[in-house]
Amino acid sequence: MVSIKSKQLRRSLFSIKTDLRFDIHDIRKYSAIDIADELTLINQNFLLHIKPEELFNFAFLSTEKKTLASNITSMIEFYDRTIALFATQILRQKTDKLRASVIIHLFS
């Protein structure tokens, strides 16, 4: 049997985090290490597919980069989408405190 006092104590302990509710799209439900590991594996796959010809004469900077350096272009596009995802996760939070919690989580 649990006393009323212990229920109130438990409620007060858990009320600290009630403003940090996670929805199904919240990146904070994944650990920063897991996110970094997955991104490393994805980037490794991109790097393994880059051919030396894509690097010669800076083909990835030319106007025909999609054909001359398709793997580098794909990697850059993925990087841009990843940054947009992180920015969206931060900016979709309603308060500065929640935004800070996402930033802290990603860099911890």
Backbone as XML, in Angstrom:
<?xml version="1.0"?>
<chain id="A" units="angstrom">
  <residue number="1" name="MET">
    <atom name="N" x="0.841" y="-1.172" z="0.000"/>
    <atom name="CA" x="0.000" y="0.000" z="0.000"/>
    <atom name="C" x="0.893" y="1.245" z="0.000"/>
  </residue>
  <residue number="2" name="VAL">
    <atom name="N" x="0.549" y="2.208" z="-0.819"/>
    <atom name="CA" x="1.340" y="3.420" z="-0.983"/>
    <atom name="C" x="0.612" y="4.567" z="-0.297"/>
  </residue>
  <residue number="3" name="SER">
    <atom name="N" x="1.345" y="5.310" z="0.482"/>
    <atom name="CA" x="0.727" y="6.430" z="1.182"/>
    <atom name="C" x="0.505" y="7.611" z="0.237"/>
  </residue>
  <residue number="4" name="ILE">
    <atom name="N" x="-0.359" y="8.499" z="0.623"/>
    <atom name="CA" x="-0.649" y="9.700" z="-0.159"/>
    <atom name="C" x="0.585" y="10.579" z="-0.253"/>
  </residue>
  <residue number="5" name="LYS">
    <atom name="N" x="1.344" y="10.623" z="0.837"/>
    <atom name="CA" x="2.544" y="11.444" z="0.850"/>
    <atom name="C" x="3.569" y="10.960" z="-0.184"/>
  </residue>
  <residue number="6" name="SER">
    <atom name="N" x="3.752" y="9.648" z="-0.286"/>
    <atom name="CA" x="4.713" y="9.132" z="-1.263"/>
    <atom name="C" x="4.226" y="9.358" z="-2.698"/>
  </residue>
  <residue number="7" name="LYS">
    <atom name="N" x="2.910" y="9.301" z="-2.922"/>
    <atom name="CA" x="2.369" y="9.608" z="-4.249"/>
    <atom name="C" x="2.639" y="11.059" z="-4.618"/>
  </residue>
  <residue number="8" name="GLN">
    <atom name="N" x="2.469" y="11.957" z="-3.657"/>
    <atom name="CA" x="2.726" y="13.370" z="-3.915"/>
    <atom name="C" x="4.212" y="13.601" z="-4.188"/>
  </residue>
  <residue number="9" name="LEU">
    <atom name="N" x="5.053" y="12.915" z="-3.440"/>
    <atom name="CA" x="6.489" y="13.038" z="-3.641"/>
    <atom name="C" x="6.871" y="12.551" z="-5.044"/>
  </residue>
  <residue number="10" name="ARG">
    <atom name="N" x="6.342" y="11.391" z="-5.423"/>
    <atom name="CA" x="6.624" y="10.864" z="-6.754"/>
    <atom name="C" x="6.127" y="11.820" z="-7.839"/>
  </residue>
  <residue number="11" name="ARG">
    <atom name="N" x="4.945" y="12.360" z="-7.657"/>
    <atom name="CA" x="4.382" y="13.298" z="-8.623"/>
    <atom name="C" x="5.268" y="14.534" z="-8.747"/>
  </residue>
  <residue number="12" name="SER">
    <atom name="N" x="5.785" y="15.016" z="-7.620"/>
    <atom name="CA" x="6.634" y="16.205" z="-7.672"/>
    <atom name="C" x="7.974" y="15.893" z="-8.339"/>
  </residue>
  <residue number="13" name="LEU">
    <atom name="N" x="8.480" y="14.673" z="-8.175"/>
    <atom name="CA" x="9.730" y="14.293" z="-8.821"/>
    <atom name="C" x="9.559" y="14.193" z="-10.336"/>
  </residue>
  <residue number="14" name="PHE">
    <atom name="N" x="8.423" y="13.669" z="-10.766"/>
    <atom name="CA" x="8.194" y="13.489" z="-12.189"/>
    <atom name="C" x="7.648" y="14.731" z="-12.873"/>
  </residue>
  <residue number="15" name="SER">
    <atom name="N" x="7.187" y="15.695" z="-12.111"/>
    <atom name="CA" x="6.637" y="16.898" z="-12.731"/>
    <atom name="C" x="7.719" y="17.751" z="-13.381"/>
  </residue>
  <residue number="16" name="ILE">
    <atom name="N" x="8.962" y="17.518" z="-13.025"/>
    <atom name="CA" x="10.067" y="18.271" z="-13.606"/>
    <atom name="C" x="10.132" y="18.056" z="-15.114"/>
  </residue>
  <residue number="17" name="LYS">
    <atom name="N" x="9.869" y="16.838" z="-15.560"/>
    <atom name="CA" x="10.032" y="16.523" z="-16.973"/>
    <atom name="C" x="8.724" y="16.561" z="-17.758"/>
  </residue>
  <residue number="18" name="THR">
    <atom name="N" x="7.637" y="16.963" z="-17.168"/>
    <atom name="CA" x="6.373" y="16.936" z="-17.897"/>
    <atom name="C" x="6.351" y="17.897" z="-19.071"/>
  </residue>
  <residue number="19" name="ASP">
    <atom name="N" x="7.149" y="18.964" z="-19.018"/>
    <atom name="CA" x="7.170" y="19.901" z="-20.138"/>
    <atom name="C" x="8.058" y="19.406" z="-21.275"/>
  </residue>
  <residue number="20" name="LEU">
    <atom name="N" x="8.741" y="18.286" z="-21.083"/>
    <atom name="CA" x="9.612" y="17.734" z="-22.111"/>
    <atom name="C" x="8.980" y="16.475" z="-22.720"/>
  </residue>
  <residue number="21" name="ARG">
    <atom name="N" x="7.733" y="16.563" z="-23.103"/>
    <atom name="CA" x="7.043" y="15.415" z="-23.692"/>
    <atom name="C" x="7.607" y="15.131" z="-25.074"/>
  </residue>
  <residue number="22" name="PHE">
    <atom name="N" x="7.743" y="13.848" z="-25.351"/>
    <atom name="CA" x="8.268" y="13.424" z="-26.642"/>
    <atom name="C" x="7.123" y="12.980" z="-27.537"/>
  </residue>
  <residue number="23" name="ASP">
    <atom name="N" x="7.127" y="13.440" z="-28.773"/>
    <atom name="CA" x="6.170" y="12.903" z="-29.727"/>
    <atom name="C" x="6.875" y="11.838" z="-30.567"/>
  </residue>
  <residue number="24" name="ILE">
    <atom name="N" x="6.175" y="11.238" z="-31.483"/>
    <atom name="CA" x="6.768" y="10.123" z="-32.225"/>
    <atom name="C" x="7.903" y="10.562" z="-33.144"/>
  </residue>
  <residue number="25" name="HIS">
    <atom name="N" x="7.977" y="11.835" z="-33.459"/>
    <atom name="CA" x="9.016" y="12.333" z="-34.352"/>
    <atom name="C" x="10.161" y="13.017" z="-33.605"/>
  </residue>
  <residue number="26" name="ASP">
    <atom name="N" x="10.160" y="12.933" z="-32.299"/>
    <atom name="CA" x="11.159" y="13.644" z="-31.506"/>
    <atom name="C" x="12.485" y="12.896" z="-31.530"/>
  </residue>
  <residue number="27" name="ILE">
    <atom name="N" x="13.519" y="13.592" z="-31.909"/>
    <atom name="CA" x="14.847" y="12.988" z="-32.043"/>
    <atom name="C" x="15.459" y="12.640" z="-30.686"/>
  </residue>
  <residue number="28" name="ARG">
    <atom name="N" x="14.921" y="13.233" z="-29.609"/>
    <atom name="CA" x="15.480" y="12.984" z="-28.280"/>
    <atom name="C" x="15.228" y="11.569" z="-27.775"/>
  </residue>
  <residue number="29" name="LYS">
    <atom name="N" x="14.366" y="10.825" z="-28.436"/>
    <atom name="CA" x="14.136" y="9.453" z="-27.987"/>
    <atom name="C" x="15.245" y="8.513" z="-28.455"/>
  </residue>
  <residue number="30" name="TYR">
    <atom name="N" x="16.155" y="9.016" z="-29.294"/>
    <atom name="CA" x="17.312" y="8.243" z="-29.736"/>
    <atom name="C" x="18.561" y="8.832" z="-29.096"/>
  </residue>
  <residue number="31" name="SER">
    <atom name="N" x="19.485" y="7.977" z="-28.706"/>
    <atom name="CA" x="20.702" y="8.495" z="-28.079"/>
    <atom name="C" x="21.590" y="9.143" z="-29.133"/>
  </residue>
  <residue number="32" name="ALA">
    <atom name="N" x="22.355" y="10.126" z="-28.713"/>
    <atom name="CA" x="23.269" y="10.827" z="-29.627"/>
    <atom name="C" x="24.292" y="9.859" z="-30.216"/>
  </residue>
  <residue number="33" name="ILE">
    <atom name="N" x="24.714" y="8.882" z="-29.437"/>
    <atom name="CA" x="25.677" y="7.881" z="-29.913"/>
    <atom name="C" x="25.064" y="7.039" z="-31.026"/>
  </residue>
  <residue number="34" name="ASP">
    <atom name="N" x="23.804" y="6.619" z="-30.847"/>
    <atom name="CA" x="23.135" y="5.824" z="-31.883"/>
    <atom name="C" x="22.974" y="6.622" z="-33.174"/>
  </residue>
  <residue number="35" name="ILE">
    <atom name="N" x="22.618" y="7.884" z="-33.049"/>
    <atom name="CA" x="22.481" y="8.742" z="-34.227"/>
    <atom name="C" x="23.826" y="8.879" z="-34.934"/>
  </residue>
  <residue number="36" name="ALA">
    <atom name="N" x="24.884" y="9.131" z="-34.168"/>
    <atom name="CA" x="26.221" y="9.276" z="-34.753"/>
    <atom name="C" x="26.679" y="7.979" z="-35.418"/>
  </residue>
  <residue number="37" name="ASP">
    <atom name="N" x="26.408" y="6.841" z="-34.782"/>
    <atom name="CA" x="26.786" y="5.552" z="-35.373"/>
    <atom name="C" x="26.083" y="5.319" z="-36.707"/>
  </residue>
  <residue number="38" name="GLU">
    <atom name="N" x="24.789" y="5.587" z="-36.746"/>
    <atom name="CA" x="24.031" y="5.380" z="-37.982"/>
    <atom name="C" x="24.509" y="6.317" z="-39.091"/>
  </residue>
  <residue number="39" name="LEU">
    <atom name="N" x="24.743" y="7.570" z="-38.743"/>
    <atom name="CA" x="25.228" y="8.522" z="-39.754"/>
    <atom name="C" x="26.615" y="8.134" z="-40.253"/>
  </residue>
  <residue number="40" name="THR">
    <atom name="N" x="27.439" y="7.592" z="-39.373"/>
    <atom name="CA" x="28.776" y="7.134" z="-39.772"/>
    <atom name="C" x="28.678" y="5.981" z="-40.759"/>
  </residue>
  <residue number="41" name="LEU">
    <atom name="N" x="27.780" y="5.045" z="-40.492"/>
    <atom name="CA" x="27.607" y="3.912" z="-41.407"/>
    <atom name="C" x="27.086" y="4.368" z="-42.766"/>
  </residue>
  <residue number="42" name="ILE">
    <atom name="N" x="26.154" y="5.292" z="-42.760"/>
    <atom name="CA" x="25.613" y="5.811" z="-44.022"/>
    <atom name="C" x="26.701" y="6.545" z="-44.799"/>
  </residue>
  <residue number="43" name="ASN">
    <atom name="N" x="27.469" y="7.393" z="-44.103"/>
    <atom name="CA" x="28.551" y="8.132" z="-44.768"/>
    <atom name="C" x="29.640" y="7.199" z="-45.287"/>
  </residue>
  <residue number="44" name="GLN">
    <atom name="N" x="29.902" y="6.127" z="-44.546"/>
    <atom name="CA" x="30.881" y="5.144" z="-45.006"/>
    <atom name="C" x="30.428" y="4.541" z="-46.338"/>
  </residue>
  <residue number="45" name="ASN">
    <atom name="N" x="29.156" y="4.236" z="-46.431"/>
    <atom name="CA" x="28.612" y="3.684" z="-47.670"/>
    <atom name="C" x="28.772" y="4.674" z="-48.827"/>
  </residue>
  <residue number="46" name="PHE">
    <atom name="N" x="28.489" y="5.942" z="-48.570"/>
    <atom name="CA" x="28.683" y="6.965" z="-49.605"/>
    <atom name="C" x="30.151" y="7.029" z="-50.027"/>
  </residue>
  <residue number="47" name="LEU">
    <atom name="N" x="31.049" y="7.067" z="-49.056"/>
    <atom name="CA" x="32.475" y="7.200" z="-49.359"/>
    <atom name="C" x="33.016" y="6.006" z="-50.138"/>
  </residue>
  <residue number="48" name="LEU">
    <atom name="N" x="32.506" y="4.815" z="-49.852"/>
    <atom name="CA" x="32.970" y="3.629" z="-50.563"/>
    <atom name="C" x="32.575" y="3.637" z="-52.037"/>
  </residue>
  <residue number="49" name="HIS">
    <atom name="N" x="31.525" y="4.369" z="-52.373"/>
    <atom name="CA" x="31.049" y="4.408" z="-53.754"/>
    <atom name="C" x="31.676" y="5.525" z="-54.596"/>
  </residue>
  <residue number="50" name="ILE">
    <atom name="N" x="32.404" y="6.421" z="-53.967"/>
    <atom name="CA" x="33.031" y="7.514" z="-54.729"/>
    <atom name="C" x="34.208" y="6.965" z="-55.525"/>
  </residue>
  <residue number="51" name="LYS">
    <atom name="N" x="34.182" y="7.259" z="-56.814"/>
    <atom name="CA" x="35.255" y="6.812" z="-57.704"/>
    <atom name="C" x="36.303" y="7.916" z="-57.815"/>
  </residue>
  <residue number="52" name="PRO">
    <atom name="N" x="37.565" y="7.552" z="-58.035"/>
    <atom name="CA" x="38.611" y="8.573" z="-58.162"/>
    <atom name="C" x="38.316" y="9.604" z="-59.254"/>
  </residue>
  <residue number="53" name="GLU">
    <atom name="N" x="37.632" y="9.161" z="-60.317"/>
    <atom name="CA" x="37.317" y="10.078" z="-61.422"/>
    <atom name="C" x="36.437" y="11.237" z="-60.969"/>
  </residue>
  <residue number="54" name="GLU">
    <atom name="N" x="35.652" y="10.998" z="-59.931"/>
    <atom name="CA" x="34.766" y="12.048" z="-59.433"/>
    <atom name="C" x="35.555" y="13.167" z="-58.747"/>
  </residue>
  <residue number="55" name="LEU">
    <atom name="N" x="36.752" y="12.836" z="-58.298"/>
    <atom name="CA" x="37.584" y="13.818" z="-57.607"/>
    <atom name="C" x="38.546" y="14.549" z="-58.538"/>
  </residue>
  <residue number="56" name="PHE">
    <atom name="N" x="38.853" y="13.921" z="-59.673"/>
    <atom name="CA" x="39.783" y="14.537" z="-60.624"/>
    <atom name="C" x="39.222" y="15.832" z="-61.157"/>
  </residue>
  <residue number="57" name="ASN">
    <atom name="N" x="40.067" y="16.816" z="-61.261"/>
    <atom name="CA" x="39.717" y="18.121" z="-61.828"/>
    <atom name="C" x="38.478" y="18.737" z="-61.177"/>
  </residue>
  <residue number="58" name="PHE">
    <atom name="N" x="38.246" y="18.387" z="-59.940"/>
    <atom name="CA" x="37.107" y="18.942" z="-59.184"/>
    <atom name="C" x="35.782" y="18.794" z="-59.939"/>
  </residue>
  <residue number="59" name="ALA">
    <atom name="N" x="35.523" y="17.593" z="-60.438"/>
    <atom name="CA" x="34.298" y="17.327" z="-61.209"/>
    <atom name="C" x="33.044" y="17.648" z="-60.398"/>
  </residue>
  <residue number="60" name="PHE">
    <atom name="N" x="33.139" y="17.534" z="-59.078"/>
    <atom name="CA" x="31.980" y="17.799" z="-58.226"/>
    <atom name="C" x="31.632" y="19.285" z="-58.159"/>
  </residue>
  <residue number="61" name="LEU">
    <atom name="N" x="32.504" y="20.141" z="-58.697"/>
    <atom name="CA" x="32.221" y="21.580" z="-58.742"/>
    <atom name="C" x="31.745" y="22.056" z="-60.116"/>
  </residue>
  <residue number="62" name="SER">
    <atom name="N" x="31.754" y="21.158" z="-61.086"/>
    <atom name="CA" x="31.375" y="21.555" z="-62.440"/>
    <atom name="C" x="29.858" y="21.683" z="-62.568"/>
  </residue>
  <residue number="63" name="THR">
    <atom name="N" x="29.438" y="22.225" z="-63.693"/>
    <atom name="CA" x="27.991" y="22.378" z="-63.934"/>
    <atom name="C" x="27.326" y="21.037" z="-64.204"/>
  </residue>
  <residue number="64" name="GLU">
    <atom name="N" x="28.107" y="20.042" z="-64.602"/>
    <atom name="CA" x="27.571" y="18.703" z="-64.858"/>
    <atom name="C" x="27.922" y="17.740" z="-63.723"/>
  </residue>
  <residue number="65" name="LYS">
    <atom name="N" x="27.899" y="18.235" z="-62.524"/>
    <atom name="CA" x="28.327" y="17.426" z="-61.371"/>
    <atom name="C" x="27.433" y="16.212" z="-61.134"/>
  </residue>
  <residue number="66" name="LYS">
    <atom name="N" x="26.158" y="16.300" z="-61.516"/>
    <atom name="CA" x="25.252" y="15.155" z="-61.293"/>
    <atom name="C" x="25.651" y="13.950" z="-62.127"/>
  </residue>
  <residue number="67" name="THR">
    <atom name="N" x="26.272" y="14.173" z="-63.268"/>
    <atom name="CA" x="26.716" y="13.050" z="-64.094"/>
    <atom name="C" x="28.190" y="12.729" z="-63.869"/>
  </residue>
  <residue number="68" name="LEU">
    <atom name="N" x="29.013" y="13.751" z="-63.663"/>
    <atom name="CA" x="30.452" y="13.524" z="-63.495"/>
    <atom name="C" x="30.834" y="13.071" z="-62.085"/>
  </residue>
  <residue number="69" name="ALA">
    <atom name="N" x="30.060" y="13.488" z="-61.101"/>
    <atom name="CA" x="30.362" y="13.150" z="-59.705"/>
    <atom name="C" x="29.073" y="12.817" z="-58.969"/>
  </residue>
  <residue number="70" name="SER">
    <atom name="N" x="28.357" y="11.823" z="-59.464"/>
    <atom name="CA" x="27.038" y="11.504" z="-58.906"/>
    <atom name="C" x="27.107" y="11.040" z="-57.453"/>
  </residue>
  <residue number="71" name="ASN">
    <atom name="N" x="28.144" y="10.304" z="-57.085"/>
    <atom name="CA" x="28.243" y="9.815" z="-55.705"/>
    <atom name="C" x="28.560" y="10.935" z="-54.719"/>
  </residue>
  <residue number="72" name="ILE">
    <atom name="N" x="29.425" y="11.829" z="-55.121"/>
    <atom name="CA" x="29.730" y="12.978" z="-54.255"/>
    <atom name="C" x="28.496" y="13.866" z="-54.125"/>
  </residue>
  <residue number="73" name="THR">
    <atom name="N" x="27.808" y="14.062" z="-55.238"/>
    <atom name="CA" x="26.588" y="14.871" z="-55.213"/>
    <atom name="C" x="25.543" y="14.241" z="-54.297"/>
  </residue>
  <residue number="74" name="SER">
    <atom name="N" x="25.389" y="12.925" z="-54.355"/>
    <atom name="CA" x="24.440" y="12.229" z="-53.481"/>
    <atom name="C" x="24.813" y="12.404" z="-52.013"/>
  </residue>
  <residue number="75" name="MET">
    <atom name="N" x="26.109" y="12.315" z="-51.729"/>
    <atom name="CA" x="26.568" y="12.472" z="-50.353"/>
    <atom name="C" x="26.295" y="13.890" z="-49.838"/>
  </residue>
  <residue number="76" name="ILE">
    <atom name="N" x="26.538" y="14.878" z="-50.666"/>
    <atom name="CA" x="26.288" y="16.270" z="-50.277"/>
    <atom name="C" x="24.796" y="16.510" z="-50.062"/>
  </residue>
  <residue number="77" name="GLU">
    <atom name="N" x="23.967" y="15.962" z="-50.942"/>
    <atom name="CA" x="22.518" y="16.114" z="-50.802"/>
    <atom name="C" x="22.017" y="15.450" z="-49.521"/>
  </residue>
  <residue number="78" name="PHE">
    <atom name="N" x="22.565" y="14.271" z="-49.200"/>
    <atom name="CA" x="22.188" y="13.595" z="-47.961"/>
    <atom name="C" x="22.599" y="14.432" z="-46.747"/>
  </residue>
  <residue number="79" name="TYR">
    <atom name="N" x="23.799" y="14.994" z="-46.800"/>
    <atom name="CA" x="24.280" y="15.847" z="-45.717"/>
    <atom name="C" x="23.338" y="17.043" z="-45.521"/>
  </residue>
  <residue number="80" name="ASP">
    <atom name="N" x="22.939" y="17.667" z="-46.628"/>
    <atom name="CA" x="22.027" y="18.818" z="-46.545"/>
    <atom name="C" x="20.682" y="18.420" z="-45.935"/>
  </residue>
  <residue number="81" name="ARG">
    <atom name="N" x="20.166" y="17.255" z="-46.316"/>
    <atom name="CA" x="18.892" y="16.780" z="-45.748"/>
    <atom name="C" x="19.037" y="16.473" z="-44.256"/>
  </residue>
  <residue number="82" name="THR">
    <atom name="N" x="20.184" y="15.928" z="-43.872"/>
    <atom name="CA" x="20.423" y="15.614" z="-42.462"/>
    <atom name="C" x="20.467" y="16.893" z="-41.627"/>
  </residue>
  <residue number="83" name="ILE">
    <atom name="N" x="21.157" y="17.904" z="-42.115"/>
    <atom name="CA" x="21.223" y="19.187" z="-41.414"/>
    <atom name="C" x="19.837" y="19.810" z="-41.315"/>
  </residue>
  <residue number="84" name="ALA">
    <atom name="N" x="19.063" y="19.713" z="-42.387"/>
    <atom name="CA" x="17.694" y="20.238" z="-42.369"/>
    <atom name="C" x="16.838" y="19.496" z="-41.344"/>
  </residue>
  <residue number="85" name="LEU">
    <atom name="N" x="17.038" y="18.190" z="-41.220"/>
    <atom name="CA" x="16.302" y="17.415" z="-40.221"/>
    <atom name="C" x="16.631" y="17.904" z="-38.811"/>
  </residue>
  <residue number="86" name="PHE">
    <atom name="N" x="17.912" y="18.070" z="-38.520"/>
    <atom name="CA" x="18.309" y="18.525" z="-37.189"/>
    <atom name="C" x="17.790" y="19.938" z="-36.911"/>
  </residue>
  <residue number="87" name="ALA">
    <atom name="N" x="17.888" y="20.807" z="-37.885"/>
    <atom name="CA" x="17.377" y="22.174" z="-37.710"/>
    <atom name="C" x="15.870" y="22.161" z="-37.468"/>
  </residue>
  <residue number="88" name="THR">
    <atom name="N" x="15.162" y="21.321" z="-38.204"/>
    <atom name="CA" x="13.713" y="21.209" z="-38.021"/>
    <atom name="C" x="13.387" y="20.699" z="-36.634"/>
  </residue>
  <residue number="89" name="GLN">
    <atom name="N" x="14.129" y="19.696" z="-36.174"/>
    <atom name="CA" x="13.886" y="19.147" z="-34.845"/>
    <atom name="C" x="14.079" y="20.209" z="-33.765"/>
  </residue>
  <residue number="90" name="ILE">
    <atom name="N" x="15.039" y="21.073" z="-33.951"/>
    <atom name="CA" x="15.291" y="22.132" z="-32.969"/>
    <atom name="C" x="14.219" y="23.213" z="-33.060"/>
  </residue>
  <residue number="91" name="LEU">
    <atom name="N" x="13.937" y="23.683" z="-34.258"/>
    <atom name="CA" x="13.045" y="24.830" z="-34.430"/>
    <atom name="C" x="11.566" y="24.498" z="-34.255"/>
  </residue>
  <residue number="92" name="ARG">
    <atom name="N" x="11.195" y="23.238" z="-34.314"/>
    <atom name="CA" x="9.783" y="22.893" z="-34.137"/>
    <atom name="C" x="9.369" y="22.929" z="-32.665"/>
  </residue>
  <residue number="93" name="GLN">
    <atom name="N" x="10.345" y="23.021" z="-31.777"/>
    <atom name="CA" x="10.026" y="23.111" z="-30.354"/>
    <atom name="C" x="9.461" y="24.499" z="-30.047"/>
  </residue>
  <residue number="94" name="LYS">
    <atom name="N" x="8.502" y="24.547" z="-29.148"/>
    <atom name="CA" x="7.776" y="25.794" z="-28.914"/>
    <atom name="C" x="8.492" y="26.782" z="-28.000"/>
  </residue>
  <residue number="95" name="THR">
    <atom name="N" x="9.313" y="26.277" z="-27.099"/>
    <atom name="CA" x="9.978" y="27.183" z="-26.164"/>
    <atom name="C" x="11.493" y="27.083" z="-26.311"/>
  </residue>
  <residue number="96" name="ASP">
    <atom name="N" x="12.169" y="28.102" z="-25.817"/>
    <atom name="CA" x="13.634" y="28.090" z="-25.845"/>
    <atom name="C" x="14.194" y="26.939" z="-25.021"/>
  </residue>
  <residue number="97" name="LYS">
    <atom name="N" x="13.519" y="26.643" z="-23.919"/>
    <atom name="CA" x="13.971" y="25.558" z="-23.048"/>
    <atom name="C" x="13.926" y="24.220" z="-23.782"/>
  </residue>
  <residue number="98" name="LEU">
    <atom name="N" x="12.862" y="23.987" z="-24.531"/>
    <atom name="CA" x="12.751" y="22.743" z="-25.287"/>
    <atom name="C" x="13.762" y="22.696" z="-26.427"/>
  </residue>
  <residue number="99" name="ARG">
    <atom name="N" x="13.980" y="23.838" z="-27.069"/>
    <atom name="CA" x="14.988" y="23.887" z="-28.138"/>
    <atom name="C" x="16.371" y="23.580" z="-27.577"/>
  </residue>
  <residue number="100" name="ALA">
    <atom name="N" x="16.655" y="24.157" z="-26.426"/>
    <atom name="CA" x="17.946" y="23.905" z="-25.788"/>
    <atom name="C" x="18.093" y="22.428" z="-25.417"/>
  </residue>
  <residue number="101" name="SER">
    <atom name="N" x="17.004" y="21.806" z="-24.991"/>
    <atom name="CA" x="17.086" y="20.388" z="-24.611"/>
    <atom name="C" x="17.413" y="19.520" z="-25.822"/>
  </residue>
  <residue number="102" name="VAL">
    <atom name="N" x="16.907" y="19.872" z="-26.994"/>
    <atom name="CA" x="17.234" y="19.115" z="-28.208"/>
    <atom name="C" x="18.705" y="19.315" z="-28.563"/>
  </residue>
  <residue number="103" name="ILE">
    <atom name="N" x="19.175" y="20.555" z="-28.504"/>
    <atom name="CA" x="20.583" y="20.843" z="-28.821"/>
    <atom name="C" x="21.504" y="20.119" z="-27.853"/>
  </residue>
  <residue number="104" name="ILE">
    <atom name="N" x="21.197" y="20.182" z="-26.580"/>
    <atom name="CA" x="22.018" y="19.506" z="-25.571"/>
    <atom name="C" x="22.024" y="18.005" z="-25.812"/>
  </residue>
  <residue number="105" name="HIS">
    <atom name="N" x="20.857" y="17.466" z="-26.154"/>
    <atom name="CA" x="20.773" y="16.027" z="-26.402"/>
    <atom name="C" x="21.641" y="15.616" z="-27.595"/>
  </residue>
  <residue number="106" name="LEU">
    <atom name="N" x="21.603" y="16.409" z="-28.656"/>
    <atom name="CA" x="22.360" y="16.057" z="-29.852"/>
    <atom name="C" x="23.871" y="16.157" z="-29.648"/>
  </residue>
  <residue number="107" name="PHE">
    <atom name="N" x="24.299" y="17.025" z="-28.750"/>
    <atom name="CA" x="25.730" y="17.219" z="-28.542"/>
    <atom name="C" x="26.252" y="16.581" z="-27.267"/>
  </residue>
  <residue number="108" name="SER">
    <atom name="N" x="25.420" y="15.775" z="-26.625"/>
    <atom name="CA" x="25.887" y="15.139" z="-25.376"/>
    <atom name="C" x="26.403" y="13.752" z="-25.617"/>
  </residue>
</chain>
